[in-house]
Amino acid sequence: MMGKEDVVTNEYMSSPARVADLLNGFVYHGEERVRPNEVRDLRNVLSRWELQNSHSRCSDKVAGAGKADNVQTVTADVVLEVGAGMQAMIVVLEDQTDIHYAMPVRIMNLEAMGYHKQWRQAAKKHRKRKDLSGAEYLSGFAKGETMKPFLPIVLYFGKEEWNGPRCLKDMINMEAYPQEIQELITDYPLHLIEVRKYEEYEEFRTDLRYVFGFLRNAENKTELGKYVDENKDAFQNLDSDAFDIISVMGHSRELQGARENYQKEDGRKYNMCQAIKDMIADGVQQGLEQGLEQGLYKQRQMLVNNVENAMKNFHVDLDGACKGLEVSVEEYNEARKVLEERNI
């Protein structure tokens, strides 16, 4: 079952306009090479089915004997076709909120299944047409026939810096093997975007720019307030799914719980600018209240310590210690009660 973070990120990144914007920013460095009308959503479940030999002792004369089904299924977060005709490619987006220490293998397997699916589809087409013979027939693939390339991109939204593997060789103790073997082992790099550390986010042209910008500044309320103020017009007119991903990935219960309070009259846009200002103001007030409470706690702690030290060092009772320090017994008892309740 998908959690809230998975749902909002998948919904947000399913937008053709945002996918086109992501590719233009990440791949083409801000140059508008991919258009939203060139992005088409595909089924996000990749599966592979094969009929394999089994170790059954059943007679091979019986139909299906000695064979066993082998089905493997992998679900990607977002799968899209970008472009048209022979120039089209398959883009796979994997949204991560936690570090995955086997991500190169996961993505490599997902990509392999994507190519496997294209191969099986081609073989099915050729069987129907009966247009192959010889080695091509055995391959299920014609000489010179091509596939659409896969481009997997991992979007990491987590707060911690990604310290997982960035390529397949990071998962292998390469030093244990001679150089000749190392050179023959194929590597598999990750195309990883750490959202909260991504510096080129201003190359985006959709609200992707402001989602990335918000999350980059989310841990510093002063910088966040400044960033929101500098981009006031954009944050005053956010789409609902942009509001959701900011509030959920920003881990703001205040924003998540007050979403409808900031809905604009048209019912489609949200004023996150005001919502964030309210959140920051609440945070400042809460900080002041916590500071005041901590200050009072320290005062009470000092009062109790002084009274009890006086009783111990000067061998006087509670009344004598309180009189010497010019505090009442009631003040001491009240302070001690607060300390005991807090330490329970």
Disulfide bonds with the S-S distance in Angstrom:
none
